[in-house]
């Protein structure tokens, strides 16, 4: 299903029952009339215990049946269900760590308090103080000593019967998706762990995180179309960054070595299951290295991050098991095209190569562009097992070092899993004269400047290289794509908490 079709599925916000909303508002007003603040000040930071920690601290098999007043806790969370009885009722409270059943007894609380608690609505957020109680069925619950309303909800929480399986609704109203679907909450916890472990892995290997600017006078480092904005005080146009590579390189000129930046980049292009105009990237630079070393770093980092964040290195992609712990295949683009089509692109003309494509040859297309199209259209999507593809045509990579044996090629590689480019890596060009000429050549190849792409001759960057840029290699990885692959999802919009969607009309 296309992105447009998914968005068309849901034209309106979820419609909650108006009668129930009115009833909840009336309850709120009655509470205020009784002198009860439905949104009181809360100070539970030092006293609240996570529900998972309560459950983990006590084995019901080791407790006697009945109450244990010496084992007291204070928990807080959302009321998710209840079973009412005349003198004893059971409620379930959930926080992010888990849920626990609480027992409310008339004899412990008195008539007024008992009835007030039963008057709470599903979805209300409460604070509970109570002690551990083992039921006749051997379940560990909390017997309520005090229950306090912390937040009165005015709309009922969604559930799967309210349409939260619909992707358009889930992406547009992510808060409802999180409320209704435990799987979504778990997904974003995993995302946090993956991002945390990436940083932890790099920091342990002497990498230093550098924050590069999001607003740039020249959106360099990649060939994508940028978003343009205007700075009023300076009266100048600026661009939202499409890459962070050039600034990291300048840090290395300044004497830093292993550096990285993780953050948002913005590319004013289309939306697809593999593309988003706003996404998280990590770019990392390895001092005194080449692109083979970056491939090794990529392989080891993803193996270790999967193990620590997910507890395993195996995933499924396209109905095939993938083990990130196994050595990745290393192959050149030349070998892949030769293997697939029996044609050596290094010995072939532009016209011969164009015959492999499904679309007619663009008269302006260069030999390098045709080779790149063959790879992207015919090869990349067929690579399921983790693979490093080396040695791309030089032309699209103006800041990548030429191949030592084949000057028509660049020391560039892509790491591919499940038919998706996950990491793009290079040996960085540190020759300022060659760098300047490449920028000029790239400019000349552009037939027309449509105003959407900034001038690529980055004089500041080339000047920086003249101070001496130590041998370095780097890689850029789409973090959202990594999360999508590790969590076995099919689209970036699943793993981006608040993806860009079409405006409701």
Secondary structure, 3 states (H helix, E strand, C coil): CCHHHHHHHCCCCCCCCHHHHHHHHHHHHHHHHCCCCCCCCCCCCCCCCCHHHHHHHCCHHHCCCEEEEEEEEEEEEEEEEEECCCCEEEEEEEECCEEEEEEEEHHHHCHHHHHHHHCCCCCCEEEEEEEEEECCCCCEEEEEEEEEEEECCCCCCCCHHHCCCCHHHHHHCHHHHHHHCHHHHHHHHHHHHHHHHHHHHHHCCCCEECCCCCEECCCCCCCCCCCEEEECCCCEEEEECCCCHHHHHHHHHCCCCCEEEEEEEECCCCCECCECCEEEEEEEEEECCCHHHHHHHHHHHHHHHHHHHHCCCEEEECCEEEECCCCCEEEEHHHHHHHHHCCCHHHCCHHHHHCCCCCCCCCCCCHHHHHHHHHHHHHHHHCCCCEEEEEEECCCCCCECECCCCCCEEEEEEEEECCEEEEEEEEECCCHHHHHHHHHHHHHHCCCCCCCCCCCCCHHHHHHHCCCCCCEEEEEEEHHHHHHHHCCCCCHHHHCCCCCCCCCC
